[in-house]
């Protein structure tokens, strides 16, 4: 359960049972290219301080639309199909535990920026599922470039 009383929104999901918004079923978007994607993110300065900074900027430049909403609501926008991907460089377990179930039950994918299972204090990438592998590849390329020694 993810609840936003001020917005009048309550998201619910259970493994194998789908996801809902205020009792109505929700699904992620079908955007299949970054050029069609709405990209959300937490704080830009936090992402720019990571080895993924170049990939983050490329995602923003290539996206149809981008906004920095942050926190649970952007992940719920992905779950309900209003956004296509969300990036956060660091979240605690209590920030992503319910979000993960809702997004996955709505048809999306959730992982760290490295494509691994979520962990306390790790990064979180939420997508509509279709864009997940492309975004992971871009993030991996940027990290590898950032970690190469200077010549």
C-alpha angles and dihedrals in degrees: 000000000000114000131191105178094176089058094041090239129134120177120195135179142160128195108276093004104087129236133278141193111211089341096309120112117254133198134189121252126271096227104147101182134047089236087066096042133109106214122202128188142172117237114348093210090057092052092044089057092061133080085254095067096110093048090048091053091046090051090052093047093048099043126099089229139356137192137173104227100139132188128050099326096068090052088052090050087058091047093053095043098250093113131025106213141009129196128197121169095208136016135162121235093255089056096055108025098090093031091059094055094047094049095045093046088051088057101264134120130239127192143133118278086265092056093252130129114281119269135186110280093008132122123275127212115184119185142162086257095246093077097038100096093045092052092046090052092051091048092048092050092051093047092050091050092049091050096050112108116249116254 
